[in-house]
């Protein structure tokens, strides 16, 4: 029953996020201009009166704005996202064609960010001693720089170094091979890695002086064993809880990266649709991103329960009064 309540609460939160995002996008796009212009082919189109009337009736533009908004919510709830204004194709087809590329890019970037973050925290932990202060200062500086560097600037620098100057990698990312993915993945991963590394390092410092780590050393465990068997797992918990946020940040960053590297994907599709005021595509893309974000957050919450036994004990403690009352 507790699991069902937890799932119900997460589902309600997911519905609330999707509704809020769809509402904000709908009214923001309508405030930016008349969608009829996008439907008829953009500014300067020479559409006939018959075409204008047909478009108005087909997209219910003759109804009040509130009615159009409710119709849009109905379409989202039934997954009937309609056709693109600009491309004259079903929105679902456009989204499913672009989604795998963006998911692959974000997933690989998240894995790389985790690897870099854990490696940075481990280096600082094992370097304590003679050169520990110097190594720690350098690593902290790198973390701060990495976490604040703009992705468009980092991507442009990588293109100048590895594509224009050295010629080692292609300047555009049109495929899913390692050469095409290398620079976009690094551009997305570095800022996230800097943030996760700071969180992991602080948690590792706290775990390193905890009683369980002191007890392990008293039993004769080496520093490396204490790190791998005890403190590293505890230090990963805050970063795990932030992985949902990190994945959402990667999806939003994909808009910049895919445009910069001319990579086909959901981010580039969203950017082009926003410029064209293609309301169905923009709303569909944003809803898909919101749903993926919620799914990842739920997955990270479940992973925290698996990794951290304290959360499981707290959940059992909350169930105990209910069981006592029921008996």
Secondary structure, DSSP 8 states (H G I E B T S, - for coil): -HHHHHHHHHHHHHHHHHHHHHHHHHHHHHHH--HHHHHTTSTT----HHHHHHHHHHTTTTS-HHHHHHHHHHHHHTT---B-TTT-SBHHHHHHHHHHHHHHHHHHHHHHHHHHHHHHHHHHHHT-STTHHHHHHHHHHHHHHHHHS-HHHHHHHHIIIIIIIS--S-SS--SSSHHHHHHHHHHHHHHHHHHHHHHHHHHHHHHHTSHHHHHHHHTT--HHHHIIIIIHHHHHHHHHHTHHHHHHHHHHHHHHHHHHTT--SHHHHHHHHHHTT-HHHHHHHHHHHHHHHHHHHHHHHHHHHHH-HHHHHHHHHHHHHHHHHH-
